[in-house]
């Protein structure tokens, strides 16, 4: 993208207000705006607010993201959302490159095996049901459908 055509937020605004202005310019959803601002605020507070994000870089990003997985026990998608918010901050607001080789402790995706009821358990559930609900449940599960 040509640097002359890039939208630049009002320099008199505070950092989070700049984030909001750029997100609104690019028509991000309001909920995305709230979430990104929250992650950016957490990122800044995590590093003690002594330094501006412009003065911190790859190591601080890695330490924040690594902190989320084992200590805060966030999911992989939540950690990725935090990463995207920080990348947005550096690229769109601060106009700084972000290292592509950020290595952090990644949250593990949990496998969730499907819950399957035994025939006996299905019969138990049906014994508690009556009328239309019982009929719908039997049709849905294929019991007594011929």
BELCOR-V450241 format. One record per residue. N is the residue number from 1. NEAR is the number of other C-alpha atoms within 10 Angstrom. Layout:
n,near
N,NEAR
N,NEAR
This chain:
n,near
1,5
2,5
3,8
4,7
5,7
6,10
7,13
8,16
9,19
10,12
11,8
12,8
13,11
14,9
15,20
16,16
17,14
18,20
19,23
20,19
21,19
22,21
23,20
24,13
25,12
26,10
27,10
28,12
29,11
30,12
31,9
32,13
33,18
34,11
35,15
36,24
37,21
38,14
39,18
40,23
41,15
42,15
43,22
44,18
45,12
46,13
47,16
48,9
49,12
50,9
51,11
52,10
53,19
54,12
55,8
56,12
57,14
58,14
59,13
60,16
61,22
62,16
63,16
64,21
65,24
66,18
67,19
68,20
69,19
70,14
71,8
72,9
73,13
74,17
75,17
76,16
77,12
78,14
79,22
80,15
81,16
82,23
83,21
84,14
85,21
86,23
87,19
88,19
89,24
90,16
91,12
92,19
93,21
94,17
95,14
96,13
97,11
98,16
99,12
100,7
101,8
102,12
103,14
104,16
105,15
106,17
107,20
108,13
109,9
110,8
111,6
112,6
113,6
114,6
115,6
116,8
117,10
118,9
119,8
120,9
121,11
122,15
123,12
124,11
125,12
126,15
127,10
128,8
129,12
130,10
131,7
132,9
133,11
134,15
135,15
136,11
137,16
138,15
139,13
140,10
141,10
142,10
143,12
144,8
145,9
146,5
